[in-house]
Amino acid sequence: MAEEAAIAKPVATRMTADERHWLLRRLHSLSGIVPIGGFLFFHLFENAYVLHGGEAWWRETEFTRSLPFQVAIEALLLWIPITFHAVYGLIITAQAQPNVGHYAYARNTNYTLQRITGILAFLFIGFHFINTRGWYYLTGVESTYQKMHMTMMNPVYLSAYLIGTLACVYHLTNGIFTFTITWGIAAGPRAQTLVNRACLAAFVVLAIVSVSILVAFRAPA
């Protein structure tokens, strides 16, 4: 009977703190790529139509403005994932102990920049939301080309958009590199070097595209 009781003893299923942290870190990494990173790529592609003029930008972005249940879709695909990613990212930042001052290796520098750009990106996204989507939620009026043009003609706003956009782009491209390590995709030193170079190239390309878009919004309608 004693043996049967021992066999029947329930197995603990509660997650330990380390297991919970392991899961949250991977969900944090994944949310930065899907859907947040995917949306950033789409957002840049969509806004790149401004390079052909204000009318082309307004016409080609009609799809996203005419989506049914727009607010619900944005909440599920953007604001909830962004909130989780930002909050847990701030927790990681608070617990981090960067040693870049003592060991100036490239990855230590990149890690520190990832934390800094994460904070900048979080602040910028909030600012951008208030300036565009927040205005729409309150008034039902979309941000027209003229509104964006006036925003970019303000040197303070333009500086904020330049810094914030580049922070988002760096945070994403460097985050792709850390994602491949976290999920075991880039397992060896050679694979990690190749992925790191590809992500650096992606940052340069997206940075040029981002700055070109912001400058294009300064052109008269």
N, C-alpha and C positions, 0 to 999 in steps of 0.2 A: 504493500500500500504506500509505503514511503517513497518507493521508486516511482509509482504512478503519480504521486503528488508532485514529485520533482519534475516529471515530464510535463505535467499539466500546468506548471507555473507559467504565467503569462510573460511574454517577452516585451521588454520596454520598447515602445515605438516613438517616444518623444525625441525630437531632434536636439542634439547638443548645440551649444553656442557656436562651436567650430563648424558644425554641419550647416547651421542656419547662415552663418557668415559666408560659407562656401557657396551656398545657393544664391544668396542675395548678391554676392559679387558677380556671379555669372549672369543673373537676371539684369543687373546693372549694366554689365558689358553688352549684353544682347540688346537691351532697350536703346543703347546709344547707336546701334547699327540699324535695328528694325524696331520701331518705325522711324525714329528721330533722324538718323542719318539718311535713310531713304528719302524722307521728306525734304531734307536740306538739298540733296541732289536735285530733286524735282523742282523745288522752289527756285534754285539758281537757274535751271534750264528754262523754267517758265518766264522768269524775269529777264532772261537774256534776250527775249523778243524786243525789249526796249532799245537794243542796239539798232533795230530797224525803225525806230521812231515811236513816239507816244501812242499813235493810233494803232500801230501793229501790236504793241504791248497790250493795250486795252482790249483789242479784238481777240487776241490769242489766249488771254487769261479769262475769257468769258466762261470757260468750262468750270473752273473752280468757283466762280461767283454764282453759278446757276445750279449747284448741287442741291438735291433735296436733303432735308434734315442736316443742313450745313453745320449748325452749332453742335449737334450731337456727334457728328462725324469728327469734327475737330476736337471735341472733348475726349472721345475714345481713342483716336489715333495720335493725338498730339499732346493735349494738356495733361492728361493723366500720366502717360509715359514720361513726359518732360518733368512733371512734378516728382515722380518716383526717382528718376535719374538724377535730378538736381539735389533732392533731399539726401539720398544715399551717397551721392558724390560729395556733399558737404560733410557727411559723417566720415567718409574716407579721408577727406582733407584734414578734418580736425584730429584724426587719429594718426595721420602720417608723420613720419620723422625723417624728412629729407636730409641727405647728407651731402648735398651738392657743394656746400662750403668746404667740406673736408676732402671729398673725393669727386673731383670735377670730371667724371666720366660722362660721355654723351648721353647715355640712358638716364643717368641721374638728373641731368639738365632737362631732358625731355619729360621726365616724370614730374619735375617741379613746374615746368611750363604747362603740363597737362592739368595740374591742379589750379594754376593761376588762370589759364584760359577757360577752365570750367566755371570759375566764379564770374569772370568777365562775360562769358556767354550767357550765364544765368541772368545777370543783370541786364544785358542787352536784349535778351528775348522778352523780358518783362517790359522794358522800354518800348521795344518794337511792337509788342502786343497792344500796349496802351495807345500808341500812335496810329495803329492801323485797325486791328481787329476789335480792340476795345471801343474805338469810335463807332465801328459798324454795329456792335452789339447794343450800344446805347441809342444810336440814332437811326440805324437801318441804312445808312449812307455808306457806300463803298469808298475806299481811298482811291480817288481819281489820279490820273497822271499829273494834273495841275497841283494837287495836294502834295504828291511825292516830289514834284519839281520844286515847290516852295520849301519843302523840308530840306532837300539837298543843297539848296542855295544858301541855307543858313550854315555858316562855317562851324558852329558848335554842334549842330545836328549831324552835319556831314562827318565831322571828326568822330562823333559817337558811333555812327554807322560804319565807318572805316575800321575803327578799333574793334567794335563788336562783331562785325562780319568776319574779319580776319581771325579773331579769337575762336569763333564757331568753326571756321574751316580748319584751323590747326587742331582744335580739340577733336574734330571728327577724324581727320586723316591720321593723326597720331593714335587716336582711339582704335582705328582699324588695326593698326599694328599690335597694340596691346590685346585686342580682341583675338587675334590669331594665336597669341601666346596663351591667353587665358583658356581658350577652347582647344588647345593642343594642335592647332592647324600648322603653325610654324614651329616644329619641334626642335630642330637643330640649329646651330649657329649660322650655317650657310643659308638656310631657309629664312631665318630671322633677318639676316643682313639683306637678302633680296627683297623681302617684304618691306623692310624699313626704307630702302631706297625707292621702292614703288610708291610708298605712302608719302615720302618727301616730294617726289615728282608730282603726285596728285595734289599736294598742298600748293605747290608753285602754280600749277595750272588753274586750280580753283581760286587761288588768291588773285591771279590776273583777271579771271572772269568776273569775280566779285567786284573788284575795283572798277573794271570797265562798265559794269552795270550801274554802279553808283554814280559814276561820272556821266553816263548817258542820260540819267534822270535830270541832269542839270541843263540839258539842251532845251531850248524853247519849244513849246508844244506846236 
